[in-house]
Amino acid sequence: MCLGIPGKILDIYEARELRMAKVEFGGIVREACLEYAPEAKVGDYAIVHVGFAISTVNEEEARRTYQLLEDMDQLTELGAPMIEDKNDSTGGKVT
């Protein structure tokens, strides 16, 4: 099953002409594309699905959703290793 996971936007930058972000999910930081959520800003919570932020939510909703996903054991993909892109202008993988 594919689910959108809420995370907090820590940093926003441009990479390959795309608006990107570092997003924290329960202590794990991953990269996400913000092109589908242009209103997102640092400090916001975004729902991220397969590397794309698809919407923003308030902190309470993000925490509630994250807890439900954790209770259902649906957050295992966050622990998967990231593939490092040697041509990544952001300096490599985000962990």
N, C-alpha and C positions, 0 to 999 in steps of 0.2 A: 504494500500500500504506500502511496506517495502522499506525504503530508507537508503542509507549510509549517515551518517552525518559527516562533517569535524570537527575535534577538534584538539587542540594543546596538545602535549604530555608534561606533567609536570614532570613525574617521571617514572622510569623503575625499576622493581624489579622482583624477582622470587617468585612464589607461587605455591605450589603443582607441582613443577618441570616444570612450564610453565612460559614463559616470559610475564609479565603483565605490564600494565601502568596505571597511573592516567592521564586521558585526560579531558581537559576543553572544554566545549561546551557553549559559550556565558555566562560564569560565573558559570555554573554548572559543577561539577567535577564528573566523572564516571570512573569506572574501565573497561579496555578493554584488551583482550588477543592480544599479538603481534606475535603469532606463524605464522600467515599468512603474516606478514610484517616484516621479520627479519632485513631489512635494517633500520627500524625506530629507531630514537634516540631522546633523550630529545631535545625539541625545534622544532621538526618536526611537521607537520600537517598530520593527518591520517584520512582516510575515515573509519568510524566505522559503522558496520552493525551487529545488534543483539549481541553486546558485543565483536566483533572481528574486529580488524583493518585489512582491506583488501588491503589497498594501502596507499602510501603517496602522498601528493600533495604540491605544493608551497603555500606560504601564500596568495598570490593574488587569486589563484583558490579556496582556502579554504574559504576566506571571501566572494567571489562572490557566491559560492554554498550555504553557510550558509544563506546569505541574500535572495537568491531565495527560499530556503526552508521556511524561516521565512515568506516571503511574501505570500507563498502558505499555511500558517498555518499548516506546516508539522512537527513542532518541539514539539508538545504537549507531546510526550512520555518522553522528557527530564525532565518534571516536576513530573513524576510518582515516588512514593516512592520506594526506593531500599529495597530489602529483605536482612536482615543482616544474614550472615553465622556465626554461633557460633564457627565453627571450622576454620575460616579464619585466616591464619597466618599473614595477613597484619593488623590485629587489628580491623576488623569489616568492617562496610559499609563505602563507600566513598561517601561523599555528596558535 
